[in-house]
């Protein structure tokens, strides 16, 4: 699941991950993500920190409280280090510093989800995805 408030970045991340062989569900805010996380099982959560309705850290606290376990990648410009220090349950989160390249995103997903096709071929660039695009070049 990809949770991102910016529609263009959310769509780009989904397109790149689908082209890399992953199934992707999207949410535009933390509340929609929380609703989906309670209804289905996901292998990975990729979330921003500054989301409408429910922030990324609040979403992770909800996951922990509900004892829902899944790997989490938090993509953010500002790392919430003070929040992570206050809440030990959040320390297992993998951070992806924005801006990031699509190569970095796919490589990190492959490393977090071992055993997938992309994880086995993480060093081989995929022909169908725009690996050199940078999220920082997207319009807000």
Secondary structure, DSSP 8 states (H G I E B T S, - for coil): -EE-SSHHHHHHHHHHHHHTT----EESSHHHHHHHHHHS--SEEEE-SS-SSS-HHHHHHHHHHTT---EEEEEESS--HHHHHH-GGGTT-EEEESS-BHHHHHHHHHHHSTTSHHHHTTTS--TTS-TT-BGGGS--
